[in-house]
Amino acid sequence: MLRISDLRHKDIINNIDGKRLGLIRDIELNLREGRIDALILPSENRIIGLLSRAEDINVMWPQIQKIGVDVILIEMEKITPVQRDTEKRRYREEDYDALLSEWEDDY
């Protein structure tokens, strides 16, 4: 079994050009379906300058080729940073309760 906390400490390597993209900054979860949709990496601009625009690289789950002991291998033809949504999603306690009860009903 793999934990999300284990993912955050693995380097991301692009299989196409062998480039190291860095560590995971965040993970996009689909709470309704109980799965990971994407790994969020800081763009090169974000790593170099703290005052640069808030851009991220989204690695969608199907782009992940292999999760190894030390690295995660991905396959991305073109790496395009996207503007990060600065307004965080906030879930109310009732939303969590509704999702948990849906999951409990399914299992």
N, C-alpha and C positions, 0 to 999 in steps of 0.2 A: 504494500500500500504506500502511496505517495502523499505527502502532506503539502499544503500550499506553502508553508514555511520552508520546506525543503526546496521548492522551486525557486524561491527568491535568492538563493545563494549559488545558483548555477549560471555560468556564462552562456550567453546566446551567440551561436556561431551560424553564419549564413553558409550553407552548403555550396551555393553557386559560386561565390568568390572567395570563400574562406575567411571572410572578414568577421572579426569579433565585434559584436554590437553592444556588449555590456551586460549588466544585470537587470533583472526585472524591477521596474519601479512600482508597478501596480498590476492587478489582475482584474479583468472584467468578468463578472459572474452573471449568469442567467439564473436568478433565484427561482423563477417559475419552473424551469426545467431541470434545475439542480446540476448545472454544468459550467465549465469554464468556456467563455466565448473567445477571449483574446488575452494575450500577454501584452502589457504596456511597458515600453522601454523609453528612456529619455533619448531625444535626438542628439546627434553630435553637437549641435549648437548649444543645447541645454547643458551638456557636460562641460563644455569649454567656458561658457560665460554664464554666470549666475543671473545677470540682468537681461539675458536674451529672452526672446518670445517664448511663451510656454507651448512648446511643440513636443509631440510624442511620436513614437513609432508603434503602430498597432500590429501585432503579429496574431493573425486569426488562427484559431485552433487547427483548421485543416492544413495550415502552412508548416506545422510542426512535424518533422520527419522522425525524430528519435529523441527520447529523453534518457540521457546517460547518467552515469554516476556524478560526473563533474560538469557536464555541459548539456545544453539543449541545442540540437541541430534543427535549423529551419531552412525553408526554401522560399526565397523571395527574389523574383527577377529584378524588381525596382523597389527601392526603399524610399518611401516618400513620407516625411514627417507631416503629421496633421495637427492642426490647431487644437489644443486641449480645451475641453469644456471646463471653463473656470468655475461654473456654478455646479457644486456637488449635488448629487441626488440625495435626497434625504427621505428616509423611510420612517413612517410613523410606527409606533409599537403595534398598532392594530394590523398594519400591513404584514409585519413579521408573524404575528399570531395567525393571520389568515393563511400565510404560506406554510407555516408549520403544520397547521391542521390539515391542509391539502396533502402535504407529504405523508402525514400519519395515516390519512385515509388510503393513500396509494400503497402503503407498506403494511 
